[in-house]
């Protein structure tokens, strides 16, 4: 049966070569890898996931699932060697990698890998240059496990024809709500300082940092003494002072959380609102500066932003208000 499969693949290859005139190197490369996946090598044991990827054709989504499954299986079994083999040879040879593995296992919340998680569709980049191919992918998921929220991020390279030592997992990080809020705040202050983090399991805990999940984003939270306003009360204050958030703050007080995306012009402020049904509600105010013109404002829950009835309708900022 396997010989018949090989004959079929070779026939398809010859036919497509005649049709394309061998100009499509990407097509030829993928057909070659497909044929390789049908030979007896496919049935043999690989010493590592990177070795398998170097010898078999695989899609980015399949690679992501294989990587996360292999990493979680090793973490749940406490097998540091099997865990480390999922990473690139280049990364495993760097100073401090073994210490990072030890720290990861010391903090890993046992059972997390068996929780009901679902990876987002991978995104990535690729380059094809007459057989000199590089394919990368990244994905993430958020999961609630034993009442705690966790972020799980994964980057991987599943093909590098010129540098096979760079094939494998390149980034795996687990964070609880508090540590993720701190990470995002630090990253947006200095993105370049976070580029060297390849493996980490950060469990900060609410005793060290206060954080809230708002519109699906972990944010550092600061309680204030200002009485919470209802949605309608907040709307009236903001609409009356939409050109000057600083004036509105004389009534609504200092925000409970602030956020500034490093590559965005708007400044985000968050306030907890008084809720009538017991669920947590927040006002999300975007302004041209920390106390400047209000660009827009919406009500948020923990996992989404409610766009149907804005607190302040969106207004395109002018150059004078952006300054």
C-alpha positions in Angstrom: 0.0 0.0 0.0 2.9 2.4 0.9 4.6 1.7 -2.5 1.3 2.5 -4.3 1.1 5.8 -2.4 4.6 6.7 -3.4 3.9 5.9 -7.0 0.8 8.1 -6.8 2.7 11.0 -5.3 5.5 10.7 -7.9 3.0 10.7 -10.7 1.4 13.8 -9.4 4.7 15.5 -9.1 5.7 14.6 -12.7 2.4 15.9 -14.0 2.5 19.2 -12.1 6.2 19.7 -13.1 5.2 19.4 -16.8 2.4 21.9 -16.2 4.5 24.5 -14.3 7.8 24.0 -16.0 9.5 23.6 -12.6 9.1 27.4 -11.9 7.1 26.9 -8.7 9.8 25.9 -6.2 7.3 26.1 -3.3 5.1 23.5 -5.0 8.0 21.2 -5.7 9.2 21.6 -2.1 5.9 20.8 -0.5 5.3 17.8 -2.9 8.7 16.4 -1.9 7.9 16.7 1.8 4.5 15.1 1.2 6.1 12.1 -0.4 8.5 11.9 2.4 5.6 11.8 4.9 4.3 8.6 3.1 7.5 6.6 3.3 8.5 4.3 6.2 10.3 7.2 7.9 6.8 8.4 9.0 6.4 5.2 11.1 9.8 5.5 12.9 10.3 7.1 16.3 11.8 10.6 16.5 13.9 11.8 19.3 12.2 15.2 19.4 9.5 17.2 18.0 11.9 19.5 16.1 13.4 16.4 14.4 9.9 15.3 13.3 9.2 18.7 11.8 12.4 18.5 9.9 11.4 15.2 8.3 7.7 15.6 7.7 5.4 18.0 6.1 3.1 19.8 8.6 0.8 22.8 8.7 1.1 25.7 11.2 -2.1 24.7 13.0 -1.0 21.1 13.3 2.5 22.2 14.5 0.9 24.4 17.1 -1.3 21.6 18.4 1.6 19.1 18.5 3.8 21.6 20.3 1.3 22.6 23.0 0.3 19.0 23.6 3.9 17.8 23.9 4.8 20.6 26.2 1.8 20.1 28.5 2.3 16.3 28.6 5.9 16.7 29.7 5.0 19.4 32.3 2.2 17.2 33.7 4.6 14.2 34.0 7.4 16.3 35.5 9.7 15.3 32.7 12.1 18.1 32.2 14.2 16.4 29.5 11.1 15.6 27.3 9.9 19.2 27.9 13.2 20.8 26.8 13.5 18.7 23.6 10.5 20.6 22.2 12.6 23.8 22.0 15.1 24.6 19.2 18.6 23.3 19.5 19.8 26.9 19.3 17.7 27.9 22.3 18.6 24.8 24.3 22.3 25.6 23.9 22.0 29.1 25.3 23.3 29.8 28.8 20.6 29.8 31.5 18.1 27.7 29.5 18.3 24.8 32.0 17.7 27.2 34.9 14.7 28.5 33.0 13.3 25.0 32.7 13.8 24.4 36.4 12.0 27.7 37.3 9.2 26.8 34.9 8.6 23.4 36.6 8.8 25.0 40.1 5.9 27.4 39.3 3.8 25.2 36.9 0.3 24.8 38.2 -0.2 21.0 37.9 -3.4 20.1 36.0 -3.4 23.2 33.8 -2.4 21.1 30.7 -5.5 18.9 31.2 -7.9 21.8 31.4 -10.3 22.6 28.6 -8.3 25.1 26.5 -8.6 26.0 22.8 -5.8 27.6 20.8 -6.5 30.6 18.7 -5.7 30.1 15.0 -2.0 30.5 14.5 -0.5 33.5 12.7 3.0 33.7 11.4 5.4 34.5 8.6 7.1 32.6 5.9 9.8 33.0 3.2 10.4 30.8 0.2 13.5 31.3 -1.8 14.3 28.4 -4.1 14.3 25.8 -1.4 15.7 28.2 1.3 12.5 28.2 3.4 11.6 29.6 6.8 8.2 29.1 8.4 7.2 30.5 11.8 4.0 30.6 13.8 2.6 31.9 17.0 -0.6 31.4 18.9 -2.1 31.8 22.4 -5.1 30.8 24.6 -6.7 32.0 27.8 -8.2 29.5 30.2 -9.8 29.5 33.6 -8.4 26.7 35.8 -9.4 26.1 39.4 -11.0 29.6 39.5 -7.9 31.3 38.2 -7.4 33.0 34.8 -4.2 32.1 32.8 -2.6 33.3 29.6 -0.6 30.8 27.6 1.6 32.0 24.7 3.4 29.9 22.1 5.9 30.7 19.3 7.5 28.1 17.1 9.4 27.5 13.9 8.4 24.5 12.0 10.7 24.8 8.9 14.1 26.3 8.4 15.9 24.5 5.6 19.2 26.4 6.0 19.3 26.4 9.8 17.6 23.3 11.2 18.9 24.1 14.7 16.3 26.9 14.7 13.4 24.5 14.2 11.2 23.9 17.3 9.5 25.9 20.0 11.0 29.4 20.4 8.7 30.9 23.1 6.4 29.3 25.7 5.0 31.4 28.5 2.3 30.9 31.1 1.0 33.8 33.3 -1.8 34.3 35.8 -4.0 37.4 35.7 -1.7 39.5 37.9 1.6 38.6 36.2 0.0 39.2 32.8 -1.2 42.6 33.8 2.3 43.5 35.0 3.9 42.1 31.9 1.6 44.1 29.6 2.3 47.3 31.5 6.1 46.8 31.4 6.0 45.7 27.7 4.2 48.9 26.6 6.7 51.0 28.5 9.7 49.3 26.8 8.8 46.5 24.3 12.4 45.8 23.4 13.2 44.7 27.0 10.8 41.7 26.7 12.3 40.2 23.5 14.7 37.9 25.3 12.0 36.1 27.3 11.7 32.6 25.7 10.4 30.4 28.6 8.6 31.5 31.7 5.8 30.4 34.1 4.9 33.5 36.1 2.4 33.1 39.0 2.3 36.4 40.9 -0.9 36.0 42.8 -3.4 38.6 44.1 -1.6 39.1 47.4 1.3 40.8 45.5 -0.6 42.6 42.7 -4.2 43.7 42.3 -5.5 43.2 38.8 -8.8 43.0 37.0 -9.9 41.4 33.7 -11.7 44.1 31.6 -12.8 43.6 28.0 -10.6 40.4 28.1 -7.5 42.4 29.0 -5.6 42.0 32.3 -5.0 45.4 33.9 -3.3 46.5 37.1 -6.1 47.8 39.4 -6.0 50.6 42.0 -9.0 50.9 44.3 -10.1 54.5 45.0 -12.4 56.2 47.5 -14.5 57.9 44.8 -18.1 56.6 44.9 -19.0 54.4 41.8 -21.3 56.1 39.3 -24.1 54.4 37.4 -23.8 54.1 33.6 -26.2 57.0 33.1 -24.4 59.2 35.7 -21.0 58.5 34.0 -22.5 59.3 30.6 -23.9 62.7 31.7 -20.5 63.7 33.3 -18.5 62.7 30.3 -20.8 64.2 27.7 -20.7 67.5 29.6 -16.9 67.5 29.6 -16.0 65.6 26.5 -13.3 68.2 25.5 -11.6 67.9 28.9 -11.3 64.6 30.8 -9.4 66.5 33.5 -12.4 68.5 34.3 -14.6 65.4 34.4 -12.2 63.8 36.8 -13.1 66.4 39.4 -16.4 64.5 39.6 -15.5 60.9 38.7 -12.1 60.9 40.4 -8.9 59.2 39.4 -9.2 56.1 37.2 -8.9 52.6 38.7 -6.7 51.5 35.8 -4.8 53.1 33.0 -3.2 51.7 29.9 -1.2 53.1 27.0 -0.4 50.9 24.0 3.2 51.7 22.9 2.2 52.1 19.3 -1.2 53.9 19.8 -2.0 57.5 20.2 -4.9 57.1 22.6 -4.8 56.9 26.4 -7.1 54.4 28.1 -8.7 55.0 31.5 -11.0 52.6 33.4 -13.6 53.1 36.1 -15.7 50.6 37.9 -19.4 51.4 37.5 -22.3 50.7 39.9 -24.1 47.6 38.7 -27.8 46.8 39.3 -27.5 43.1 38.6 -24.4 42.3 40.4 -22.1 41.8 37.4 -18.9 43.9 37.2 -19.3 46.8 34.8 -16.6 49.3 33.8 -16.3 52.6 31.9 -13.5 52.5 29.3 -12.5 56.1 28.3 -10.1 56.7 25.5 -8.6 60.3 25.4 -6.0 62.2 23.5 -3.9 62.6 26.6 -4.2 61.4 30.2 -6.5 64.4 31.0 -7.3 65.6 27.4 -10.1 65.4 24.9 -12.3 62.3 25.1 -12.1 60.4 21.9 -14.7 57.7 22.8 -16.1 55.9 25.9 -17.9 52.6 26.3 -19.2 50.2 28.9 -17.2 47.0 29.4 -17.7 43.7 31.1 -14.9 41.3 32.1 -14.8 39.8 28.6 -16.2 42.3 26.1 -16.9 45.9 25.3 -20.5 47.0 24.7 -20.7 49.1 21.5 -24.5 49.5 21.2 -24.9 52.4 23.6 -21.6 54.4 24.0 -21.0 56.6 26.9 -19.5 59.1 24.5 -19.8 58.7 20.7 -16.5 58.4 18.9 -15.0 61.6 17.7 -12.0 61.7 15.4 -9.2 63.5 17.3 -7.8 66.7 15.7 -4.1 67.6 15.5 -4.6 70.2 18.3 -6.3 67.7 20.6 -3.7 65.0 19.9 -0.9 67.2 21.1 
